[in-house]
Amino acid sequence: MTESDVMQIITDALVVAARISAPILLTSIVVGVVVGLFQSVTQIQEPTLSFVPKFTAVGFVIVIFGPWMMQEMTSFTANLIGQLPEMVS
C-alpha cells in the first residue's frame, strides 16, 4: 500500500462524507435562515422556536434520504473491502 493509495482512500472517504451530510446541512441552514428571518420580522426571541423546526426538518430529511445515505456508505465500504487484497500485496 503506497502513500497514493492511502491518499485516494482518504479523498474518497471525505467525498462520501460530504455527499452524505449535504442534505442534512443544507436543510438545517435553510430552515435556520427562514426561522431567523421570521424571528427578526416578528421580534419573537424564543430559543425553542429555532430548535423545533430545525429538528423536525432534519428528521424528515433523514427519513427521506436515509436509504440513499445508507446505500452510499455501503457502496463505499464494499468497494474499500474489495480493494484491500490489491492494496496489501
C-alpha positions in Angstrom: 0.0 0.0 0.0 1.6 3.2 -1.1 1.0 6.8 0.0 -1.1 7.5 -3.1 -3.4 4.6 -2.2 -3.9 6.0 1.3 -4.5 9.5 -0.1 -7.0 8.1 -2.5 -8.9 6.3 0.2 -8.9 9.4 2.4 -10.1 11.6 -0.5 -12.9 9.1 -1.4 -14.0 8.9 2.3 -14.2 12.7 2.5 -16.2 13.0 -0.7 -18.7 10.3 0.5 -18.9 12.1 3.9 -19.6 15.4 2.2 -22.2 13.9 -0.1 -24.0 12.1 2.8 -24.0 15.2 5.0 -25.0 17.7 2.4 -28.8 17.2 2.5 -28.9 17.5 6.3 -26.6 20.5 6.4 -28.4 22.4 3.6 -31.8 21.7 5.2 -30.6 22.9 8.6 -29.1 26.1 7.1 -32.2 26.9 5.1 -34.6 26.3 8.0 -32.3 28.3 10.3 -32.3 31.3 7.9 -36.0 31.2 7.5 -36.7 30.9 11.2 -34.1 33.7 11.9 -35.8 35.9 9.4 -39.2 35.2 10.9 -37.8 36.0 14.4 -36.3 39.2 13.2 -39.5 40.4 11.5 -41.8 39.5 14.4 -39.3 40.3 17.2 -40.0 36.9 18.9 -36.8 35.8 20.5 -37.9 32.3 21.7 -35.0 29.8 21.6 -37.2 26.8 21.1 -38.7 28.5 18.0 -35.4 27.9 16.1 -34.7 24.4 17.6 -38.0 22.6 16.9 -38.4 23.5 13.2 -34.7 22.5 12.5 -35.1 19.3 14.5 -38.3 18.4 12.6 -36.9 19.3 9.2 -33.7 17.3 9.7 -35.6 14.3 10.9 -37.8 14.5 7.8 -34.7 14.7 5.6 -33.2 11.7 7.3 -36.3 9.7 6.7 -36.4 10.7 3.0 -32.7 10.4 2.2 -31.8 7.7 4.7 -31.9 4.8 2.2 -29.7 6.7 -0.2 -27.3 7.6 2.5 -27.1 4.0 3.7 -26.6 2.8 0.1 -23.7 5.3 -0.4 -22.0 4.2 2.8 -22.5 0.5 2.0 -21.2 1.0 -1.6 -18.1 2.8 -0.3 -17.4 0.2 2.3 -17.9 -2.7 -0.2 -15.5 -1.0 -2.7 -12.9 -0.4 0.0 -13.1 -4.0 1.3 -12.9 -5.3 -2.3 -9.7 -3.2 -3.0 -7.9 -4.3 0.2 -6.3 -7.5 -1.3 -4.9 -5.5 -4.2 -3.5 -2.8 -1.8 -2.0 -5.1 0.7 0.0 -7.2 -1.7 
